[in-house]
Amino acid sequence: MPAKEKTISASIDIVSLKAKIRQCDVCTHSEKPLPVIPNPILTGNANSKIRIIGQAPGTLAHASGRPFTDPSGVRLRHWLGVSEAEFYNEDIFAITPMGFCFPGQDDKGGDLPPRKECAPLWQASLTQAFENIELTILVGMYAVKAYLGPRARRNLTETVRHWQDYGPHIIPIPHPSWRNNGWIKKHDWFDQELVCLKKTVRGIIANETNMNPI
């Protein structure tokens, strides 16, 4: 991450860190201010075992204040093989996108990229604070570029195809957006890779359940 990034001790209480992030409004003071009222969205607690790093909240998430409350979320949960209750269980999942606020839309109605100000301020601090993460799932090219850097392949397709090169604790996947419907249909091998992803996720959830029986 860039040198100007905030540094926060790994021993910081995750609740305090989340509170600071939710108060952040740095992008409203930029040359091109955020076009909406800041509404930083993230989930997770000190027990979280699986971290999802995606792009940025969409319009429905911005309205609900909850990540992935849209068709992309439905598809992502299908890919992971989890229920909605499991997905929003912070003892299991932490969701910390590259941009915490809805960035607005382009002229075609698509979501703009995550704000560049956000990740350098908070991502490494979150990595330090989430001490019990067993698996990080990088969703889409923005997270892949930030976390894999030169280790990534020449494009997202090749990076996802060779996901085992980054394991066992990091798995890159495409974004579950409707915009990737064509990609998903074209690359039918991805269905086989999802079997491994689901197996990994279910194993972590099973261990969490055994440790903390309902």
C-alpha angles and dihedrals in degrees: 000000000000118000094244091064118125113255120213126181115259088233093064116122108257090221090061092047092050090049091054092049092050090054093051117120101159093128091060088067096051127110086258103033123211106274093223136047107278113261107168110202126198139132137203143095139212091281097052113132103182123047121200115199110188137157114274137303117282128220095279093048090048089054096045098038088227125107122246097009090150141071090285088060092050090053093045092053089050090051091051094044094232137129123241089253092054092045093056094041102111091201085068109027134038115189113199113161125199088250118032097199131062102261098206129248136285126234091275095054096256122131116264119238118276114278112270092221094064110063097049090054100050119007100085091044089055091049089054094046098048095072099166100054112134099175133027117198114201108207114200136343099297093060092040093053093046097047104030099034111167090000090071119096124247092280141003093264093058092042092054092044090056096041091136089069089071101041167146092038101028126052123179119208135171120261112270092227121134085244087074096054090106092049092051093050092046096049103052091166087076090076089064092050089053089062089063092044093051091047091052093047093046090050092055092046091049091053091048091050092049091051093046108028116197 
